[in-house]
């Protein structure tokens, strides 16, 4: 049975930070993992998380405009994904990330305690992953 468990890593990619969340195919509950700061070693940092967590698939949030159109940010993410593919052979899935950061900010605000931008990023990544798991 253990061989059939899949582990997923989701990324909410921004210009300065990347929110990261994980889940497995049994529990199917996405959890914020960390937030990475975008540096020259970002691809290696993501691969390290993949290896540490025995990840089988990577899910990346794809931003779009209000009418579903491609934007400059959509192109940046697609370019990032193409470069990242050189660092892994794992399947990479793109999923619409509409509203995930706003939803994360709202949820954290309701908790009535302080939070930082990194908290928003990793929680947004967990929403991206939940959406992916719900579609599967």
C-alpha positions as CSV (number, residue, x, y, z in Angstrom):
1,X,0.0,0.0,0.0
2,X,2.8,2.4,0.9
3,X,4.1,2.2,-2.7
4,X,0.8,3.7,-4.0
5,X,1.0,6.8,-1.9
6,X,1.9,9.9,-4.0
7,X,3.3,13.1,-2.5
8,X,2.6,16.5,-4.1
9,X,4.4,19.8,-3.8
10,X,2.6,23.0,-4.8
11,X,4.2,26.3,-5.6
12,X,2.7,29.8,-5.5
13,X,5.3,31.7,-7.5
14,X,5.8,35.4,-7.0
15,X,8.6,37.8,-8.1
16,X,10.2,37.8,-4.6
17,X,8.9,34.7,-2.8
18,X,7.5,31.3,-3.6
19,X,4.9,29.8,-1.2
20,X,5.2,26.0,-0.9
21,X,2.7,23.4,0.3
22,X,2.6,19.6,0.4
23,X,0.0,16.9,0.5
24,X,-0.2,13.2,-0.1
25,X,-2.7,11.1,-2.0
26,X,-4.1,9.3,1.1
27,X,-4.9,12.2,3.5
28,X,-5.5,14.6,0.6
29,X,-5.0,17.6,2.9
30,X,-2.8,20.3,1.7
31,X,-0.6,22.0,4.3
32,X,1.6,25.0,4.0
33,X,5.3,24.0,4.2
34,X,7.5,27.0,3.8
35,X,8.1,30.1,1.8
36,X,11.3,30.4,-0.3
37,X,12.9,33.7,-1.2
38,X,13.7,33.9,-4.9
39,X,17.5,33.8,-5.4
40,X,19.9,32.5,-8.0
41,X,19.6,29.1,-6.3
42,X,15.8,28.9,-6.3
43,X,15.6,25.9,-8.6
44,X,18.1,24.0,-6.4
45,X,16.1,25.0,-3.3
46,X,12.9,23.6,-4.8
47,X,14.7,20.4,-5.8
48,X,16.0,20.0,-2.3
49,X,12.4,20.3,-0.9
50,X,11.3,17.7,-3.6
51,X,14.0,15.3,-2.4
52,X,13.4,15.9,1.3
53,X,9.7,15.2,1.0
54,X,9.8,12.3,-1.6
55,X,7.6,14.3,-4.0
56,X,6.1,12.6,-7.0
57,X,4.3,15.5,-8.7
58,X,4.7,19.3,-8.7
59,X,1.7,21.7,-9.0
60,X,2.3,25.3,-9.9
61,X,-0.3,28.1,-9.7
62,X,-0.9,29.9,-13.0
63,X,-2.1,33.5,-12.7
64,X,-4.5,34.8,-15.3
65,X,-6.3,38.1,-15.9
66,X,-9.9,38.7,-14.7
67,X,-11.3,37.3,-17.9
68,X,-9.0,34.3,-18.0
69,X,-6.6,35.9,-20.4
70,X,-2.8,35.5,-20.3
71,X,-0.9,38.4,-18.6
72,X,2.7,39.4,-18.2
73,X,2.7,37.4,-14.9
74,X,1.3,34.3,-16.7
75,X,4.3,34.5,-19.1
76,X,6.7,34.9,-16.2
77,X,5.4,31.7,-14.6
78,X,5.4,29.8,-17.9
79,X,9.1,30.9,-18.4
80,X,9.9,29.8,-14.8
81,X,8.3,26.4,-15.4
82,X,10.3,25.9,-18.6
83,X,13.6,26.6,-16.8
84,X,12.6,24.5,-13.8
85,X,11.9,21.5,-16.1
86,X,15.6,21.3,-16.6
87,X,16.0,20.5,-12.9
88,X,13.5,17.7,-12.5
89,X,11.8,14.9,-14.5
90,X,8.7,14.9,-12.3
91,X,5.4,15.7,-13.8
92,X,4.5,19.4,-13.5
93,X,0.9,20.5,-13.5
94,X,-0.3,24.1,-14.0
95,X,-3.5,25.1,-12.3
96,X,-5.4,28.3,-12.2
97,X,-4.5,30.2,-9.0
98,X,-7.3,32.8,-9.2
99,X,-8.0,34.4,-5.8
100,X,-5.7,32.1,-3.7
101,X,-3.6,34.9,-2.3
102,X,-6.7,37.0,-1.4
103,X,-8.4,34.0,0.2
104,X,-5.2,33.4,2.2
105,X,-5.0,37.0,3.4
106,X,-8.7,36.8,4.4
107,X,-8.3,33.6,6.3
108,X,-5.2,34.8,8.2
109,X,-7.0,38.1,9.0
110,X,-9.8,36.1,10.6
111,X,-7.4,34.4,13.0
112,X,-7.0,37.7,14.8
113,X,-3.2,37.4,15.2
114,X,-0.4,38.8,13.2
115,X,1.0,37.3,10.0
116,X,3.7,38.0,7.5
117,X,3.7,37.9,3.7
118,X,5.4,34.5,3.8
119,X,2.4,33.1,5.7
120,X,0.1,34.3,2.9
121,X,2.4,32.7,0.2
122,X,2.5,29.3,1.7
123,X,-1.2,29.2,2.6
124,X,-2.0,30.3,-1.0
125,X,0.1,27.4,-2.2
126,X,-2.0,25.1,-0.1
127,X,-5.2,26.4,-1.8
128,X,-3.6,25.7,-5.2
129,X,-2.8,22.2,-4.1
130,X,-6.3,21.7,-2.7
131,X,-7.8,22.8,-6.0
132,X,-5.6,20.3,-7.8
133,X,-6.5,17.5,-5.5
134,X,-10.2,18.3,-5.8
135,X,-10.0,18.2,-9.6
136,X,-8.2,14.8,-9.6
